[in-house]
Amino acid sequence: MNIEQLYSIYQQHRSVQTDTRKLKANDIFFALKGGNFNGNEFAAKALEMGAACAVVDEAAYFTVPEKMMLVDDALEALQQLALKHRQQLNIPFLAITGTNGKTTTKELINAALSAGLKTYATVGNLNNHIGVPLTILSIQPDVEIAVIEMGANHQLEIAGYCEIALPTHGIITNIGKAHLEGFGSEEGVKKAKGELYDFLRGNNGTVFVCNDHGYLTEMAKGIPHIITYGGAEADYTGEAIADTAFLAVQVKGNSQVGFIQTQLVGAYNFPNVMAAVAVATHFGVPEKDIAPAIASYVPSNNRSQVIQQGSNTIIMDAYNANPSSMKAAIENFAGIQADKKILLLGAMMELGTDSIKEHQDLVTLLERTHWDAVVLVGGDFKKITHPYIFLENSTEAGKWLQQQQFEHAHILIKGSRSTGMEKVLS
């Protein structure tokens, strides 16, 4: 593969696509493969649709030599092109990983940084082996700082992304129980997420560390530049005010950021807000502009969205779930002042041999608080003992909710992506 030739084409056509359904004229199309598809089969169609070039990795599909490039592996070519582009960008690259809160933290930081700098951040949750290079290749020459989200479900994944993104700064939001099938244990999660710290430690990097999580402070030892945030004893401190559905934060110290009224649910978002304060302040965003920028962020895509439906207040947090995020959501919901509280919780996935225990532990947590109703949906909730309503799927849960005709209630809806708990309201 001639990366210089490919980069020369990219410099003329700075938009890359891997899906013909999203293709625009003059895009470069990469023919990636998946379990159920072969992008090579769509290469000719991409050219017919106006693509400037198609990168294929099977000779049988190399049918238009003047507008195609044949490589050994299209995914590797995409990643190498991203690395080549990254090496031309002399700007800070902030990488974000962690068990919970990656996307929310990324969005808050993007909002805060954008109040003073030309910022580009990962769109949605394009945080995997395809999304990371696509994000890098979307960064235009006028961008002043990049924010890259990195997800992982197995060892050495984050390390691989770091070799492409070459981050100068990093954040691990937290370490919890998620993707245990791939990581093996919570220690395995810590090791995998810690690959970001390892890269920064070896490359004169800077980390923003939540001092409220002692394990992160310990993990960060040896990194050349450490900036801390949290509730106390940190470079940037604040206090969470969460007695209503929406979190407010009072930033302390000599900061001019002051009071931030967010549109986020739950005190568990406090570290995410403080991360945004720390990052934006560090990079010189005027402090008076940080609070309004963070306050303007509205969660979407079923991530802790607050929905008013008649007299009911619904917290829709159905994008994903694992034991640590479930625990945080339930404890936060328990602390909200409300006359009537209903929970509809979908099963948690990818927990391997720990799954039954983790679902049983969740029931034990639920039993500590009085709820007006609890519905457990699907998966391993079926295999454990509990005193609550069990329904097979989110469609049944939606029918149940409609039949109850609740008024003046607070309703928490949460579950793993595959349970489709957002369908409860459809």
C-alpha positions as CSV (number, residue, x, y, z in Angstrom):
1,M,0.0,0.0,0.0
2,N,1.3,3.4,-0.9
3,I,0.2,5.6,2.0
4,E,1.6,8.7,0.4
5,Q,-0.5,8.2,-2.7
6,L,-3.6,7.6,-0.6
7,Y,-2.9,10.6,1.5
8,S,-2.5,12.7,-1.6
9,I,-6.0,11.6,-2.7
10,Y,-7.3,12.4,0.8
11,Q,-5.9,15.9,0.7
12,Q,-8.0,16.6,-2.4
13,H,-11.1,14.8,-1.0
14,R,-11.2,15.2,2.8
15,S,-14.3,13.2,3.4
16,V,-14.2,9.4,4.0
17,Q,-17.1,7.0,4.1
18,T,-17.5,3.3,4.7
19,D,-21.3,3.1,4.1
20,T,-22.8,3.8,0.7
21,R,-26.0,4.8,2.4
22,K,-24.2,7.9,3.8
23,L,-22.0,8.5,0.8
24,K,-21.7,12.0,-0.7
25,A,-20.2,13.2,-3.9
26,N,-16.4,13.2,-3.9
27,D,-16.1,11.0,-0.8
28,I,-13.4,8.4,-0.5
29,F,-15.1,5.0,0.0
30,F,-13.3,2.3,2.0
31,A,-14.7,-1.2,1.3
32,L,-14.6,-2.7,4.8
33,K,-15.8,-6.2,5.7
34,G,-18.0,-7.4,8.5
35,G,-19.6,-10.6,9.7
36,N,-22.5,-10.2,7.3
37,F,-21.2,-7.9,4.6
38,N,-18.4,-7.4,2.2
39,G,-17.8,-3.7,1.3
40,N,-16.0,-4.7,-1.8
41,E,-19.3,-5.6,-3.3
42,F,-20.4,-2.0,-3.1
43,A,-17.2,-0.3,-4.5
44,A,-18.5,0.0,-8.0
45,K,-21.8,1.4,-6.8
46,A,-19.9,4.0,-4.7
47,L,-18.2,5.3,-7.8
48,E,-21.5,5.4,-9.6
49,M,-22.8,7.5,-6.7
50,G,-20.0,10.0,-7.2
51,A,-17.2,8.8,-4.9
52,A,-13.9,10.2,-5.9
53,C,-12.1,7.0,-5.1
54,A,-12.8,3.5,-3.8
55,V,-10.3,1.5,-1.7
56,V,-10.8,-2.2,-2.1
57,D,-8.9,-5.3,-0.8
58,E,-10.0,-8.0,-3.2
59,A,-8.7,-8.1,-6.8
60,A,-12.0,-9.3,-8.2
61,Y,-13.5,-5.9,-7.3
62,F,-10.6,-3.8,-8.7
63,T,-12.6,-3.0,-11.8
64,V,-12.0,0.7,-12.3
65,P,-8.2,1.2,-11.8
66,E,-8.2,4.9,-12.5
67,K,-10.6,5.5,-9.6
68,M,-9.8,2.6,-7.3
69,M,-6.9,1.6,-5.0
70,L,-6.2,-2.0,-4.3
71,V,-4.7,-2.7,-0.8
72,D,-4.0,-5.8,1.3
73,D,-6.6,-4.8,3.9
74,A,-9.0,-1.9,3.6
75,L,-9.4,-1.5,7.4
76,E,-5.7,-1.3,7.9
77,A,-5.5,1.2,5.1
78,L,-8.1,3.3,6.8
79,Q,-6.2,3.2,10.1
80,Q,-2.9,4.0,8.4
81,L,-4.4,6.9,6.6
82,A,-5.8,8.3,9.9
83,L,-2.3,7.9,11.5
84,K,-0.7,9.8,8.6
85,H,-3.3,12.6,8.9
86,R,-2.8,12.7,12.7
87,Q,0.9,13.1,12.2
88,Q,0.3,16.3,10.3
89,L,-1.8,17.9,13.1
90,N,0.1,19.8,15.6
91,I,-2.7,20.3,18.1
92,P,-3.7,18.8,21.4
93,F,-5.5,15.4,21.2
94,L,-7.6,14.6,24.3
95,A,-8.5,10.9,24.5
96,I,-11.4,9.8,26.7
97,T,-12.2,6.3,27.9
98,G,-13.7,4.6,31.0
99,T,-16.6,2.3,31.9
100,N,-19.3,4.9,32.3
101,G,-19.8,8.5,31.2
102,K,-17.5,8.5,28.2
103,T,-19.9,10.0,25.7
104,T,-21.4,12.5,28.2
105,T,-18.0,13.6,29.3
106,K,-16.9,14.0,25.7
107,E,-20.0,16.1,24.9
108,L,-19.6,18.3,28.0
109,I,-15.9,18.9,27.2
110,N,-16.7,19.6,23.6
111,A,-19.3,22.2,24.6
112,A,-17.0,23.8,27.1
113,L,-14.0,23.9,24.8
114,S,-16.1,25.2,21.9
115,A,-16.8,28.3,23.9
116,G,-13.2,29.4,23.2
117,L,-11.6,27.1,20.7
118,K,-12.3,25.5,17.3
119,T,-13.0,22.0,18.6
120,Y,-13.7,18.7,16.8
121,A,-15.0,15.8,18.9
122,T,-16.1,12.2,18.1
123,V,-19.6,12.3,16.6
124,G,-22.1,10.1,18.6
125,N,-20.2,7.1,19.9
126,L,-17.9,6.4,16.9
127,N,-15.4,5.1,19.4
128,N,-14.2,1.8,18.0
129,H,-11.6,0.5,15.5
130,I,-13.6,2.1,12.6
131,G,-14.9,5.2,14.4
132,V,-11.6,6.4,15.8
133,P,-9.9,6.6,12.4
134,L,-13.0,8.2,10.8
135,T,-13.0,10.8,13.6
136,I,-9.4,11.7,13.0
137,L,-9.9,11.9,9.2
138,S,-12.8,14.3,9.8
139,I,-10.5,16.9,11.5
140,Q,-10.0,19.9,9.2
141,P,-6.9,22.1,9.2
142,D,-8.5,25.0,11.1
143,V,-9.3,22.8,14.2
144,E,-7.5,23.9,17.3
145,I,-8.1,20.9,19.6
146,A,-9.5,17.3,19.1
147,V,-11.5,15.2,21.5
148,I,-11.5,11.5,20.8
149,E,-13.7,9.0,22.6
150,M,-12.3,5.4,22.9
151,G,-14.4,2.4,23.8
152,A,-13.2,-1.1,24.3
153,N,-14.3,-4.6,25.2
154,H,-11.0,-6.5,25.2
155,Q,-7.4,-6.0,26.1
156,L,-5.0,-4.0,23.9
157,E,-7.9,-2.3,22.1
158,I,-7.2,1.2,23.7
159,A,-3.5,0.7,23.2
160,G,-4.2,0.2,19.5
161,Y,-6.3,3.3,19.3
162,C,-3.5,5.3,21.0
163,E,-1.1,4.2,18.2
164,I,-3.4,5.8,15.7
165,A,-4.7,8.9,17.6
166,L,-1.4,9.7,19.4
167,P,-3.1,11.5,22.3
168,T,-1.3,14.2,24.1
169,H,-3.9,14.4,26.9
170,G,-6.2,11.8,28.4
171,I,-9.1,11.1,30.8
172,I,-10.3,7.8,32.2
173,T,-13.8,8.6,33.6
174,N,-14.0,5.6,35.9
175,I,-13.5,1.9,36.1
176,G,-16.5,-0.4,36.7
177,K,-18.0,-3.7,35.8
178,A,-18.7,-3.8,32.1
179,H,-17.9,-6.2,29.2
180,L,-16.7,-8.8,31.7
181,E,-16.9,-11.5,29.1
182,G,-14.1,-9.8,27.2
183,F,-12.1,-8.3,30.1
184,G,-12.5,-11.3,32.5
185,S,-12.7,-9.2,35.7
186,E,-12.9,-5.7,37.0
187,E,-9.1,-5.9,37.3
188,G,-9.1,-6.7,33.6
189,V,-11.2,-3.6,32.9
190,K,-8.7,-1.5,34.9
191,K,-5.7,-2.9,32.9
192,A,-7.5,-2.3,29.6
193,K,-8.6,1.2,30.3
194,G,-5.2,1.9,31.8
195,E,-3.6,1.4,28.4
196,L,-4.4,5.1,27.8
197,Y,-2.4,6.1,30.9
198,D,0.4,3.8,29.8
199,F,0.7,5.6,26.4
200,L,0.6,9.0,28.0
201,R,3.2,8.0,30.6
202,G,5.6,6.9,27.9
203,N,5.0,9.9,25.7
204,N,5.3,12.9,28.0
205,G,1.5,13.2,28.2
206,T,-1.0,15.0,30.5
207,V,-3.9,13.4,32.3
208,F,-7.0,14.9,33.9
209,V,-7.7,12.7,37.0
210,C,-10.8,12.6,39.1
211,N,-9.3,12.6,42.6
212,D,-12.6,11.2,44.0
213,H,-11.6,7.9,42.5
214,G,-8.5,6.8,44.5
215,Y,-7.8,4.0,42.1
216,L,-7.3,6.5,39.2
217,T,-4.9,8.6,41.3
218,E,-2.9,5.4,41.9
219,M,-3.1,4.3,38.2
220,A,-1.8,7.7,37.1
221,K,1.4,7.6,39.1
222,G,4.4,8.3,36.9
223,I,2.6,10.3,34.2
224,P,4.6,13.5,33.7
225,H,1.7,16.0,34.0
226,I,-1.3,15.3,36.2
227,I,-4.3,17.8,36.6
228,T,-6.9,16.8,39.2
229,Y,-10.6,17.5,39.6
230,G,-13.3,16.4,42.1
231,G,-15.1,17.2,45.3
232,A,-12.1,18.1,47.4
233,E,-8.3,18.2,47.4
234,A,-7.9,18.8,43.7
235,D,-6.8,21.5,41.3
236,Y,-10.5,22.0,40.3
237,T,-13.1,21.4,42.9
238,G,-16.9,21.7,43.1
239,E,-20.0,20.5,44.9
240,A,-22.9,18.6,43.5
241,I,-26.4,19.8,44.2
242,A,-28.8,17.1,43.1
243,D,-32.0,17.2,45.2
244,T,-34.0,17.7,42.0
245,A,-34.1,15.7,38.8
246,F,-31.4,18.0,37.3
247,L,-27.9,18.2,38.6
248,A,-26.4,21.6,39.6
249,V,-22.8,22.1,40.3
250,Q,-21.1,24.9,42.4
251,V,-17.5,25.3,41.3
252,K,-15.3,26.3,44.2
253,G,-11.9,27.9,44.7
254,N,-10.8,31.0,42.9
255,S,-12.7,30.0,39.7
256,Q,-14.9,32.4,38.0
257,V,-17.0,29.5,36.5
258,G,-19.3,29.7,39.5
259,F,-22.7,28.0,39.5
260,I,-23.7,25.6,36.7
261,Q,-27.3,24.5,36.2
262,T,-27.1,21.4,34.0
263,Q,-29.7,19.5,32.0
264,L,-28.2,16.3,33.3
265,V,-29.8,13.8,35.6
266,G,-28.0,12.5,38.7
267,A,-25.1,13.3,40.9
268,Y,-23.2,10.6,39.1
269,N,-22.7,13.2,36.4
270,F,-20.8,15.5,38.8
271,P,-17.3,14.2,37.8
272,N,-18.2,14.6,34.1
273,V,-19.1,18.2,34.6
274,M,-15.9,18.9,36.7
275,A,-13.8,17.2,33.9
276,A,-15.3,19.7,31.5
277,V,-14.5,22.6,33.8
278,A,-10.9,21.4,34.3
279,V,-10.2,20.8,30.6
280,A,-11.8,24.0,29.4
281,T,-10.0,26.1,32.0
282,H,-6.7,24.4,31.4
283,F,-6.9,25.2,27.7
284,G,-7.7,28.8,28.2
285,V,-11.4,29.1,27.6
286,P,-12.7,32.2,29.4
287,E,-14.0,31.1,32.7
288,K,-17.2,33.2,32.4
289,D,-18.1,31.3,29.2
290,I,-17.7,27.8,30.6
291,A,-20.9,27.6,32.8
292,P,-23.2,28.7,30.0
293,A,-21.6,26.3,27.6
294,I,-22.0,23.3,29.9
295,A,-25.6,24.4,30.9
296,S,-26.5,24.4,27.2
297,Y,-25.8,20.7,26.7
298,V,-28.9,18.6,26.3
299,P,-28.5,14.8,26.5
300,S,-29.9,12.9,23.5
301,N,-30.0,9.3,22.2
302,N,-31.6,7.9,25.3
303,R,-28.7,9.0,27.5
304,S,-30.3,10.2,30.8
305,Q,-32.9,12.2,28.9
306,V,-35.7,13.8,31.0
307,I,-39.0,13.5,29.2
308,Q,-42.2,15.1,30.4
309,Q,-45.2,13.0,29.5
310,G,-48.4,14.5,30.8
311,S,-47.9,14.9,34.6
312,N,-45.2,12.2,34.6
313,T,-41.4,12.8,34.6
314,I,-39.6,10.1,32.8
315,I,-35.8,9.5,33.1
316,M,-34.9,7.6,29.9
317,D,-31.4,6.1,30.3
318,A,-31.7,3.2,27.9
319,Y,-28.6,3.6,25.8
320,N,-26.7,1.0,27.9
321,A,-26.3,-0.5,31.3
322,N,-23.8,-2.4,33.4
323,P,-23.7,-3.1,37.2
324,S,-21.9,0.2,38.1
325,S,-24.1,2.4,36.0
326,M,-27.3,0.6,37.1
327,K,-26.3,1.1,40.8
328,A,-25.6,4.8,40.2
329,A,-28.9,5.3,38.5
330,I,-30.9,3.5,41.1
331,E,-29.2,5.3,44.0
332,N,-29.7,8.6,42.3
333,F,-33.3,7.9,41.7
334,A,-33.8,6.9,45.3
335,G,-32.5,10.3,46.3
336,I,-34.9,12.3,44.1
337,Q,-37.8,14.0,46.0
338,A,-40.9,12.5,44.4
339,D,-44.3,11.2,45.7
340,K,-44.4,8.2,43.3
341,K,-41.4,6.3,41.9
342,I,-41.6,3.5,39.2
343,L,-38.6,1.6,37.8
344,L,-38.5,-0.4,34.5
345,L,-35.1,-2.0,34.3
346,G,-33.8,-4.1,31.4
347,A,-31.3,-6.9,31.9
348,M,-27.6,-6.3,31.7
349,M,-25.5,-8.1,29.1
350,E,-21.9,-9.2,28.4
351,L,-21.3,-10.1,32.1
352,G,-20.2,-13.7,31.5
353,T,-20.2,-16.0,34.5
354,D,-20.8,-13.1,36.8
355,S,-24.2,-12.3,35.3
356,I,-26.5,-14.1,37.7
357,K,-24.7,-12.7,40.7
358,E,-24.7,-9.2,39.3
359,H,-28.5,-9.3,38.6
360,Q,-29.2,-10.7,42.1
361,D,-27.0,-8.0,43.7
362,L,-29.1,-5.4,41.8
363,V,-32.3,-6.9,43.3
364,T,-30.7,-6.7,46.8
365,L,-30.0,-3.0,46.1
366,L,-33.6,-2.4,45.0
367,E,-35.0,-4.1,48.1
368,R,-33.4,-1.4,50.3
369,T,-35.8,1.3,49.1
370,H,-39.6,1.5,48.9
371,W,-40.8,1.8,45.2
372,D,-44.3,2.2,44.0
373,A,-43.6,-0.4,41.3
374,V,-40.6,-2.2,39.8
375,V,-40.6,-4.1,36.5
376,L,-37.6,-6.2,35.5
377,V,-37.3,-7.0,31.9
378,G,-35.7,-10.0,30.1
379,G,-32.4,-11.7,30.2
380,D,-31.0,-13.0,33.5
381,F,-33.7,-11.3,35.6
382,K,-35.7,-14.4,34.6
383,K,-33.2,-16.7,36.3
384,I,-33.1,-15.0,39.8
385,T,-35.4,-14.7,42.8
386,H,-37.1,-11.4,43.3
387,P,-40.4,-9.9,44.5
388,Y,-41.0,-7.7,41.5
389,I,-42.9,-7.9,38.2
390,F,-41.0,-9.8,35.5
391,L,-41.8,-9.3,31.8
392,E,-40.1,-10.9,28.8
393,N,-39.3,-7.9,26.7
394,S,-39.6,-4.1,26.4
395,T,-42.8,-4.4,24.3
396,E,-44.6,-6.1,27.1
397,A,-43.1,-3.5,29.5
398,G,-44.5,-0.7,27.3
399,K,-48.0,-2.3,27.4
400,W,-47.8,-2.7,31.2
401,L,-46.9,1.0,31.6
402,Q,-49.8,2.1,29.4
403,Q,-52.2,0.1,31.3
404,Q,-51.2,1.6,34.7
405,Q,-52.1,5.2,33.7
406,F,-49.8,6.7,36.3
407,E,-50.2,10.3,37.2
408,H,-47.7,12.6,38.8
409,A,-45.0,9.9,38.9
410,H,-41.3,9.8,38.4
411,I,-40.3,6.8,36.1
412,L,-36.8,5.5,35.5
413,I,-36.3,3.4,32.4
414,K,-32.8,1.8,32.0
415,G,-31.3,-1.3,30.4
416,S,-28.6,-2.6,28.2
417,R,-28.8,-1.6,24.5
418,S,-29.9,-5.0,23.3
419,T,-33.0,-4.9,25.6
420,G,-34.4,-1.9,23.7
421,M,-35.9,-0.2,26.7
422,E,-36.6,2.9,24.7
423,K,-39.5,1.0,23.1
424,V,-41.3,1.2,26.4
425,L,-42.5,4.7,25.4
426,S,-43.2,3.9,21.7
